[in-house]
C-alpha cells in the first residue's frame, strides 16, 4: 500500500475536479505491482468514484484486491486491456515496470502499447485531468507536460502540504 500517495492523489482530484464522488477515473499501467494503484482504488471507492482499470492482461490488479474494494467500499470497477478515455474525468498513469519482465522485448512492447502520448489524448475529453505519482519515464512523453490536462506536477507539489499534515497529526495526535 501507499497511503500518503493516495491522500495526495485524492486531494489533487478534489482540488482539480471539485469532487470525487461520481467521477469516472481510469487507472492505467502496471496495476499488478504498483502500490499506489492499490491504495488509490480503495480511496476512490471510499469516496464514490467509478473506476476503470486499464492494463495488459498479465499486469492486471489482483482479483482479491478488487473484490475487497468492491465489498468494503462498494466501488464500481471495470477492466480493459486497451486505452479508451471516452467519458473519463481523471486518468492516473503509472509505469510498466520493465525490471519485472524476464523478456525485455515483451516489456518494451507493453511500454509502447500503454503509453499516453498526444495521439492517445487527441480524442480524450478536454476536461480530463492526467495524474502520475512521478517520476515518469517513457509512459508519458515530455510533450504531454505542456498539455493543460497534465496535472501531475501540481499533484507532486500537493505532496508537501499533505505529508506535512500527516506528520503534524502523527506528532500532535
N, C-alpha and C positions, 0 to 999 in steps of 0.2 A: 504494500500500500504506500501511498504518498500523500498523506493528509494535508500538509501545508500547501503543496502544489494545488490540490483540489480547492482549498479555501481561496487561493489566488485566482484560480480559474472561475469559480462561482462568483467571486467579487467582480472580476472583469466582465463576465457575461452580464451581470446585473447592471453594472455601470454603463456598458456599451449598449445593451438592448433594453434596459429599463425594467426587465423582469426575467424570470427563469421559467416559471410555470407556463406551460403551453408552447414553449419554443420547440422547434424541430432541430435537434443537434445531431450532427454526424461525427463519429469518431473514426478516423482513418489512419491506417498504418499497421504496425506490428502490435496487434491487440493481445496477442498471447503473452508477450514478455514485458509490455510497458506497464509499470506500476501506476503511473499517473492515470492511465486509461481506466484501470480497475477502480481506483478510488473515485474518479470522476463519474463513472457510471452510477455508483452509489449516491453521490452527491446530487447528480441530476435527477435521479429517482426521488430523492427526498423532497425536491422542490418542484416536481411535476413536469419535467421536460419529457419530450418524446425522443427516443434515441435510435439512431441507425448506426450499426457497426459495419464498417467497410474495410475489408482486408482480404488478402489471399486466403484461400481455403485452409492452408497449413498454418496460418498465423491468426486464426480466429480466437476470440476470447474464450476461455474455458467455459463450458456449458454450466458448470456448478456455480460460477460467479454470476452468470446471467440469471440463473434460476433463483439464487439468493436475492439478487437485486429486485427481481420481479416479486418474490414472496414478501420480502421485508418492506419494500418501498412502493410496490405496485407500478414500477416503471414499465412503460411500453417500449419494447425492444424489437427491432427487425434487423436482419443481417443481409448483406450482399457482398459480392466479390468484384463488382465493377463500380467505378466512381460515377455517381449521379447526384447532382446538387440541386435538382429541381425542388423548390419549396423549402430548401434548407435555410435556417436562420443563422446557425453557427456551425462552422467546420473546424474541428480540432484535429490537427495533424501531428503524428509522431513518426519518427523514422523507422524504416525497415532495418532491423539490427543485423547487419551483414555478418558480424562476427559469430552469430549463432548458426550459420549455414556451413555445412561441410562442402557444398558445391558453390563456389563463388560465382559461377556463371548464373546459376539459379537465383542467387541473391541479387545480382546486378539486374537480372530480368525483372524481378519483383520491384526493385527500386525504381526502375523506369516506368513500370505499369502503375505504381502508386505514388506518382509524382504530381504535385499540384503546381502547374505552371500556368502561364497566361492563356494557353489554349484550353485548358480544363476550365478556367474561370470565365471564358468567353460567354457561356450561356448561364453562368451562376447568377443568382439574384444580386441586384445592386446593393441591397441592404445586408448582405451576408457579412458576418464577422469571422475572420480567419484567425485561429489561435494555434499556438505551438508552445510546448514547455521550454524550448530552447536548450542547448544550441541546436540550430538546424544545420543540416549538412546538404544533401542533394534533393531532399524531398520537397523543398520549396526553393526554387532558384532565386537569386538576388533581384531579378527584375520584378518579382511579385512584391518586394518590400515597399515599393512606392505606390502600390495599388491602395486606394483608400479603405478597402475591405481588410487589409492586413492589420491586425490589432495585436500581434504578438510582442512588439516592442513595448507597447502600452501595458500589456499583460506582465511583462518582465519588470517594468517599473512599479507595478502594483505589488510586486513581491516584497518590497521594502516595508511599506506600512502594514501589510497583512502579517508578515513574520514578526514585526515589532509588536503588533497587538497580541500575537500568540505568546511571545516571550514575556510581555508585560503581564498577561493573565497567569502564566506559569509562575512568575516571580511574586506577584502581588496577591495571587489567589483570587 
